[in-house]
Amino acid sequence: MGIVSWVVLGLLAGGIAKVLLPGRDPGGLIGTTLIGVAGAFIGGWLSAKFLDRPVRNEFFDLPTWGAAVAGSLVLLVAYRILFGNSREARR
């Protein structure tokens, strides 16, 4: 998979993660894309390191999508834990 494929996968995985974990997060489309791309890499690394299941280089591979969405969910939860209260404090 090329860079463009990872960005598209990250955008879609970040969008799926936002649908599964709705809430008020700053960043919009760019933030979703960055969380999704980073989540795809982290999900792939976690899958290869701890589950002994390396992610294949195919765009339409279900375990690749699962790892990307799971990684995006982990990053989104971590982002909300670290920065979630900062928006409420400004009100």
Residue pairs with C-beta under 8 A, 6 or more apart in sequence:
1 9
1 57
1 58
1 59
5 59
6 37
6 40
6 41
7 33
7 37
8 59
9 36
9 37
9 40
9 59
9 64
9 65
9 68
10 33
10 34
10 35
10 36
10 37
10 38
10 39
10 40
10 68
10 72
11 29
11 32
11 33
11 36
11 37
12 36
13 36
13 39
13 40
13 43
13 65
13 68
13 69
13 71
13 72
14 32
14 33
14 34
14 35
14 36
14 37
14 39
14 72
14 76
15 32
15 36
16 69
16 72
17 35
17 36
17 39
17 69
17 72
17 73
17 75
17 76
18 25
18 32
18 76
20 69
20 73
21 73
21 76
21 77
23 80
24 87
25 31
25 76
25 79
25 80
26 87
27 34
27 35
35 72
35 75
35 76
35 79
36 68
36 72
38 71
38 72
38 75
39 68
39 69
39 70
39 71
39 72
39 73
39 74
39 75
39 76
40 67
40 68
40 71
40 72
41 71
42 71
42 74
42 75
43 55
43 66
43 67
43 68
43 69
43 70
43 71
43 72
43 74
44 54
44 55
44 64
44 67
44 68
44 71
46 67
46 70
46 71
46 74
47 53
47 54
47 55
47 63
47 67
48 54
48 55
53 63
55 61
55 63
55 64
55 67
56 63
56 64
58 64
